[in-house]
Amino acid sequence: MLTVSWLTDTENVVYGREDELIPQLAKDLMIPDLMDAVEAFRQAPTREGLVLKGGRRSSVRLFVPDLCFDRHIDMGENVWLYLGEMSPAYCVYRPWDEENA
């Protein structure tokens, strides 16, 4: 079950750059447009999140913890991917642009 305490346990979370995590997860989950879905969700996140169905009975939930739980957690303003209790949650972040730094 997805809870704040589960997400704050470092054993359950993988933090990674979007350009490194998303291509591999898209391949593993058989969701070819995962990068586009993450970007669209980042632009218009919802409290409930978004569930995407993949191949071989896989799915992933996109969510923003700070919206979902009404509480800030470390990196909780980013889009996260949840594959279920047996897999880690993935915090997907973008490194700062050189121009914005």
VENRA-V335170 format. One record per helix or strand of 2 or more residues. SS is the DSSP state (H for helix, E for strand). FROM is the first residue (numbers start at 0). LEN is the number of residues. If there is no record, write none. Layout:
SS_FROM_LEN / SS_FROM_LEN
//
This chain:
H_3_5 / H_9_3 / E_12_5 / H_17_12 / H_33_10 / E_49_4 / E_58_5 / H_64_5 / E_78_4 / E_88_5
//
